[in-house]
Amino acid sequence: MNYREKLLRQQNKNQVAQLEQVIFGLQNSTSAQELNKEKKAREKAQNLLNDMLGLLGSDDIKKLSDLSNLLQGKTLKELVLENNQLKNTDEHKTITNLENKLADQKGELTQVKREKETLLKVQENLTDKIQTANYQIEGLIKNIEKGLVKGEANILTQIRVIESLLKEKK
């Protein structure tokens, strides 16, 4: 290879390298331009959405489904009708019936609990009366054995006192 060929090859390599740099630069600038276009389009769409939400009253829109319904043009009357139709389904009726049964059972349980508490109080009172009567009977028996209570009339009087204690209502 002579000097001239080497020089031409070197020039070709330099030109190829320059062209590659130019192509790379163009690719980057094209990607950057497209990226900027996409950013601007996204910002524009976001601004449009914000403006629409502002017009609709953003306080009313709490869920994406609310916005979807508004965008579909569903009126409040249609939404109420749809809600009522959902309430009329068998599943909703079953749930409502179960809720009612549960509430009834809770009421019955509360009533049974009150009755049980009342019965426990009555049982305590009766136990106290029986215990008191037992003490009275034991005392009467000891007094009879000691001879402190004599005669059938006195014994009957003491027994009637004990009976009255048992019949006494509190």
C-alpha positions as CSV (number, residue, x, y, z in Angstrom):
1,M,0.0,0.0,0.0
2,N,1.3,3.3,-0.9
3,Y,1.1,6.5,1.0
4,R,-1.8,7.9,-1.1
5,E,-4.0,4.8,-0.4
6,K,-3.3,5.1,3.3
7,L,-4.2,8.7,3.3
8,L,-7.5,8.0,1.4
9,R,-8.4,5.2,3.8
10,Q,-7.7,7.4,6.8
11,Q,-9.9,10.2,5.3
12,N,-12.6,7.6,4.6
13,K,-12.4,6.4,8.2
14,N,-12.6,10.0,9.5
15,Q,-15.6,10.7,7.2
16,V,-17.3,7.5,8.4
17,A,-16.7,8.5,12.0
18,Q,-18.0,12.0,11.4
19,L,-21.1,10.6,9.7
20,E,-21.7,8.2,12.5
21,Q,-21.5,11.1,15.0
22,V,-23.9,13.1,12.9
23,I,-26.3,10.1,12.7
24,F,-26.0,9.5,16.5
25,G,-26.7,13.2,17.1
26,L,-29.7,13.2,14.8
27,Q,-31.1,10.1,16.5
28,N,-30.7,11.7,19.9
29,S,-32.2,14.9,18.9
30,T,-35.2,13.1,17.2
31,S,-35.7,11.0,20.4
32,A,-35.5,14.2,22.5
33,Q,-38.0,15.9,20.3
34,E,-40.4,13.1,20.4
35,L,-40.0,12.9,24.2
36,N,-40.8,16.6,24.5
37,K,-43.8,16.2,22.2
38,E,-45.1,13.3,24.5
39,K,-44.5,15.4,27.6
40,K,-46.5,18.3,26.2
41,A,-49.3,16.0,25.1
42,R,-49.4,14.4,28.6
43,E,-49.4,17.9,30.2
44,K,-52.2,19.0,27.9
45,A,-54.3,16.0,28.8
46,Q,-53.7,16.5,32.5
47,N,-54.7,20.1,32.2
48,L,-57.8,19.1,30.4
49,L,-58.7,16.6,33.0
50,N,-58.1,19.1,35.8
51,D,-60.2,21.7,34.0
52,M,-63.0,19.1,33.6
53,L,-62.8,18.1,37.3
54,G,-62.9,21.7,38.2
55,L,-66.1,22.2,36.1
56,L,-67.7,19.1,37.5
57,G,-66.9,20.0,41.1
58,S,-64.0,17.8,42.3
59,D,-65.7,17.4,45.7
60,D,-68.4,15.3,44.1
61,I,-65.9,12.9,42.5
62,K,-64.5,10.7,45.1
63,K,-63.9,7.5,43.1
64,L,-62.8,6.7,39.6
65,S,-66.2,5.0,39.1
66,D,-67.9,8.4,39.8
67,L,-65.8,10.0,37.0
68,S,-66.5,7.0,34.7
69,N,-70.2,7.4,35.3
70,L,-70.1,11.1,34.6
71,L,-68.1,10.6,31.4
72,Q,-70.6,7.9,30.3
73,G,-73.3,10.5,30.7
74,K,-75.3,8.6,33.4
75,T,-77.7,10.9,35.1
76,L,-78.4,10.9,38.8
77,K,-81.8,9.3,38.1
78,E,-80.2,6.5,36.2
79,L,-77.7,5.9,39.0
80,V,-80.5,5.8,41.6
81,L,-82.4,3.4,39.4
82,E,-79.4,1.2,39.0
83,N,-78.8,1.3,42.8
84,N,-82.4,0.3,43.4
85,Q,-82.1,-2.6,41.0
86,L,-79.1,-3.8,42.9
87,K,-81.1,-3.6,46.1
88,N,-83.8,-5.8,44.6
89,T,-81.5,-8.7,43.8
90,D,-81.9,-12.0,45.6
91,E,-78.5,-11.6,47.2
92,H,-79.4,-8.3,48.7
93,K,-82.7,-9.6,50.0
94,T,-81.0,-12.6,51.5
95,I,-78.4,-10.3,53.2
96,T,-81.2,-8.1,54.5
97,N,-83.2,-11.1,55.8
98,L,-80.0,-12.4,57.6
99,E,-79.4,-9.0,59.1
100,N,-83.0,-8.9,60.4
101,K,-82.8,-12.4,61.8
102,L,-79.5,-11.6,63.5
103,A,-81.1,-8.5,65.1
104,D,-84.0,-10.5,66.3
105,Q,-81.8,-13.1,67.8
106,K,-79.7,-10.4,69.6
107,G,-83.0,-9.1,71.0
108,E,-84.0,-12.6,72.2
109,L,-80.6,-13.2,73.7
110,T,-80.8,-9.9,75.6
111,Q,-84.2,-10.9,76.9
112,V,-83.0,-14.3,77.9
113,K,-80.1,-12.8,79.7
114,R,-82.3,-10.4,81.7
115,E,-84.6,-13.3,82.6
116,K,-81.6,-15.4,83.7
117,E,-80.3,-12.5,85.9
118,T,-83.8,-12.1,87.5
119,L,-84.0,-15.9,88.1
120,L,-80.5,-15.8,89.7
121,K,-81.7,-13.0,92.1
122,V,-84.8,-15.0,93.0
123,Q,-82.6,-18.0,93.6
124,E,-80.3,-16.0,95.9
125,N,-83.3,-14.7,97.9
126,L,-84.8,-18.2,98.3
127,T,-81.4,-19.6,99.3
128,D,-81.1,-16.8,102.0
129,K,-84.7,-17.5,103.2
130,I,-84.1,-21.3,103.4
131,Q,-80.8,-20.7,105.3
132,T,-82.5,-18.4,107.7
133,A,-85.3,-20.9,108.2
134,N,-82.8,-23.7,108.9
135,Y,-81.1,-21.5,111.5
136,Q,-84.5,-20.8,113.1
137,I,-85.4,-24.5,113.1
138,E,-82.1,-25.5,114.6
139,G,-82.5,-22.9,117.3
140,L,-86.1,-24.1,118.0
141,I,-84.9,-27.7,118.3
142,K,-82.1,-26.7,120.7
143,N,-84.6,-24.6,122.8
144,I,-87.0,-27.5,122.9
145,E,-84.2,-29.9,124.0
146,K,-83.1,-27.4,126.7
147,G,-86.7,-27.0,127.8
148,L,-86.9,-23.3,127.1
149,V,-89.9,-23.7,124.8
150,K,-92.7,-25.8,126.3
151,G,-96.0,-26.8,125.1
152,E,-97.4,-27.4,121.8
153,A,-98.8,-23.9,121.4
154,N,-95.4,-22.3,121.8
155,I,-93.8,-24.8,119.4
156,L,-96.6,-24.1,116.8
157,T,-96.1,-20.4,117.2
158,Q,-92.4,-20.7,116.5
159,I,-93.1,-22.9,113.5
160,R,-95.6,-20.4,112.1
161,V,-92.9,-17.6,112.5
162,I,-90.5,-19.8,110.5
163,E,-93.2,-20.5,107.8
164,S,-93.9,-16.7,107.5
165,L,-90.2,-16.1,106.9
166,L,-90.3,-18.6,104.0
167,K,-93.5,-17.1,102.6
168,E,-92.3,-13.5,102.9
169,K,-91.7,-11.8,99.5
170,K,-88.8,-9.4,99.0
